[in-house]
Amino acid sequence: MSCTYRYPQQYPLTETFWTKKPDGEIKSLKEYQEYKDRVEYIEDRQNKTAVLRLLNVTENDEKEYRFRLITATEGQRWTGDPGIQLKVSALQVQAPQQVLEKETVNLTCRTTCDLTDRLIWYKNGQALNFHSDILKLQSVPSDSGSYSCAVRGQEHLPSPAVSLSVMYSPRNTSVSISPSGEIVSGDSVTLNCSSDSNPPALNFNWFKEDETSSVGSGQSFIISSFNSSFSGRFYCEAQNKYGSQRSASVSLTVKGKSSESGDGKDASIRDCRDKDTKKPEEHEIQYASITIQNPATEDK
């Protein structure tokens, strides 16, 4: 902010400073705690010009600022009226909270100023090589994260982060066996089902190949006393609200104890993954609008 000034030359000028619109005692901005280390005065008394430089501007700095002159003569002091009204521009980030995988989504950094080519986008605190006011994503799972924007030259004042979550159906569904290794008749065997999805799968069902209905549910399937009647191939199906996926099959066979007759076969695991997955079902997306207080601009 800057100004020019004139005053009666017969009065020796002893002090000048910037102040805010009087709300009581008139004193220099440098005497206010909230302006500590943020104010710089630049003055050219020969040309009678003065500049106020205000650093790390926030919305709280939006007010009227005035230049003050004090002379050596009692009663001869003046304050510019009207002063300079500082307007602080507010950045507003608009983005959906959730989006379905493969959907196009726009994140918008809004401002009341013309800053279209002066913006910087951040993901999880890391700057992106993108400077437009609209960040367009094709919504892959790796796009999930926290996004913010800032004005170039004010990178130390990024906006509060807005979270974006990409939703997708289960993938990489697999079965693990515990304990691993050969299974002896009478052993307890646990099959565990795992998958990657957002939101996490909550429904798990277990199937034995060549049987028409499920043999169990839950993320773990426990056979407390394994025997040859359980031998076969098992797989699980993980499901969330956007779809489901079945795992590869694992083959379980029993190795008989030495005192028993049996087929003497070892347990083995075989990958028979069904590549087909169900298409995501209809989804719901909730939108949020978040207002961000950020760098200032000045109305001269």
N, C-alpha and C positions, 0 to 999 in steps of 0.2 A: 504494500500500500504506500502511496506517496502523496505529497502535497507541496504546494508553494505557499509562501507567506510574506506579509509586509507588516511593518510596525513603525511607529514614530522613531526616527533615527536619533533624536535627542536623548532617548532613554537607553543606556547601555544594557545590552542583552547578557544575562548571567546564566540562564539555564533554559534548556528546552527538553521536552520529553513527550512521549505518547502516552495517552491515558484512554480509558474507556468512558463511555457516556456516563456523566456523573450520577452516582447512586449514593452519594454521601461525600466523603472526603475525596478531593482530587489529588491523586498521586500517580507516580510513574508505574507503568505496567510491571517494571522490574521489581517493584516492591510487593507484588502479589505472589503468593506461593504457587498458584496454579500456572503462572507464567515463568517460573524459575527455569533458567537455562534455555528458554525457548524464544527469547526476544532479542532482537538486534536493531539498534538505531544507526542509521546512516544519514549524515547531514552535511550539506554544503552551505555554510553561512554566507559565503560570497555571492552565490547565486540564489540564496534563500529557498532551498529545496530540502525536503526531509523525506526519508523512506523508513517505513516500519517493516521489518522482516520477521515473520512469525513462523516458527518451526513446529513440526508434528501436530498439525492442525486437527482438531476434532470438532464435533458438532457443538460442543460447549463454547467454542470460540466465536460462534455466530452472534455478533453484536456490533454496535457502532463504536468506532475508534476515532479519537480526536488528538490533534497536535496542540501542545501547550507551550506558551512563551512566558518567561518571567524576567523582569528587568531589575536593575539595582534600585529603582525608585519605588518607594512604598505605594502600593495600590495600582501600579502599572504592570499588569499581567493579563494575558488573554488566552482564551481557548477557542479553537476553530469550531464554528457552529454553522451549518450542520457538519458532522464528521463523515467518515467513510463507513458505509454499512457492509460488513463482510457477510457473504452468503456461503454456507458450506454445502457442497453438493453431496447428496447421499447416493451411494451405490446400492443397487438392489439386485440380488441374485435370485433368479427364478428357475426352478428345476423340479422335476417330479421326484418324490421320495423313492418310488419303485418303478421299474420298467421291465417288461418281459424281454427275454433274450431275442436278439435279431430285430427288435423294433428300433426305428430311428427316433432319437430323442434330442431335443435342443435345450442346452443350458444357456440362459441369457443373463448377461451382466448389464443391468440398466443404470443409466445415469441421466441427470437433467442437463448435463453438458455434452458438447460434441467431442467425445473421446474415443470414437469408434476404432481408430488405429493406434490408440495409445494404451490399450488394455493388455494385461498379462493374466493368463489363467494358470492356476496351480492345482495339482492333484496330489493329495497327501503331503502337501508342503513343498512339492517339487515343481519347478516352473515347466510349463508346456510350451512348445514352439508354436504358439497360436495367439494372435493378437486382435482378432475380431470380437465384436460384442456378443456373437452367438457361437457357441461351441457345439458342433454337431457330432453325435456319437451313433454308432451302429449297434450298440448294446451287446457286447460280449461280456462274459463273466468277469474278465480282468478289468472292465470299466468300473466296477464297483469301487467306491472310495469316497473321499471327502474332497470337494471342489470349492475353490474360492477364486476371487479375482482382485486385481489391484490396478492402480494407474501407474504407468511407467514413470519413473522418477520418484515414486512413493512406494517402492516395493517393500519397504520396512513396515508398511501399514496395510497388510492384506485384509480382506474382508473376513468375517467369521466363516468357517467352513460349512458347507451344505452337503449332507450325505446322500449319495445315490446308490441304490442297491439293485443289481440286475438279477431278476428271478429266472430260474431255469429248472427243468425237470431232472430227475436222477440220472447220473451217468457214472461210468467206471464202477458199476456195481459188482461186487465180488464176494466170494465165500472163503473163509479161512477155517481150518480144523484145529481143534485143541483137545487132547495133545496131538502134536504132529508125530509122524512116524507110523509104524505098524500098529494095527488095532487087534487086541486079543479079546476073545470072547469073554464077556462079563465086564469089560472096561466101560467107563463113562466117557461119552464123546459129546463135545459141544461144537456146533457149527455157528459161526458168527457172520452176519451180513453187514457189509459196509457199502456206502455210496457217497457220491459228491452231488449235492443239490442245494438250491436256495429257494425257499426255506428248507432246512434239513428234513429228510424223509422221516415221517413219524409212523408210517404203516409198513410193516414187513410181513410177508407171508412166505411159508416154506412149502415146497412141492417135491414129490418124488416122481421121477419120470415114469410114464406108463400108468400113473394113477390119476383119476379124474378130478379129485378134490385136494385141497391143501392138507398138509399133514401137521401144520403148526403155524403159529404167528409170533411176532415179536422179533427183536433184532438178534436174539440168540435162540437156537433150537437145541435142546439137550436130550440125548438118549442116555438114560441112566445106566442101563445094562445092555451093552451091544451084543447081538448075536446074529447068526446068519439070516434071520428073517428080516433084518433091517438092511441087508446088503442091497445096493442099488445106487442110482445116481440122484443126487439132491441138488436143488438150486433154490435161490430166494428171489423174491420180487420186492423192490423198494418203491414206495409211492409217496409223492407229495401232491399238492393241489394242482400242479401243472402237468403231471404225467407220471409215468412209471417206467421201470426198466428191470428186466430179469438178468440174473447173473449167469456166469458160466456154470455148468454142472460139475459137481465133484463126485467121484465114484468112491464108495465105501464098500470094502469087503473085509471079512473077518479072518484072522489067522487063529486056528484052533490051538488050545493048550495041548501039551504033550500027552496028557492023560485022556484026551478026548479025540474022537475021530473028527476030521474036518477036511476041508478041501485044501488047507495049507496055503492059501493065497494071502499075499500081503495087501495091505490097504494102499491105494494109489489115488492120485488126483489127476483128472483129465480136463482140459480146457475145451468146453463145447459151447462157447458163448453164442447166444442168440443175438445177432446184430440188430434185430428190429427193436425199436423203441416206440412207445406211444407218442403221438403228437401232443404238444401242450394243450390243455383245455383252456376255455375262456378264462380270462384273468381280470383282476381289478387293479387299478392303479390309483394311488392317492397322491394328490398334488399339494405342494406347500409353497407359499411365497414368503421369502425372508428378506427383511430390510437390513442393509448393512451401512453402518456409518463409516466413512472412509475419507480420503484426502479432500482438501478444500479447493475451491476456486474463488476468485475474488470478483466482485462487481466494482469496477472502477468508478 
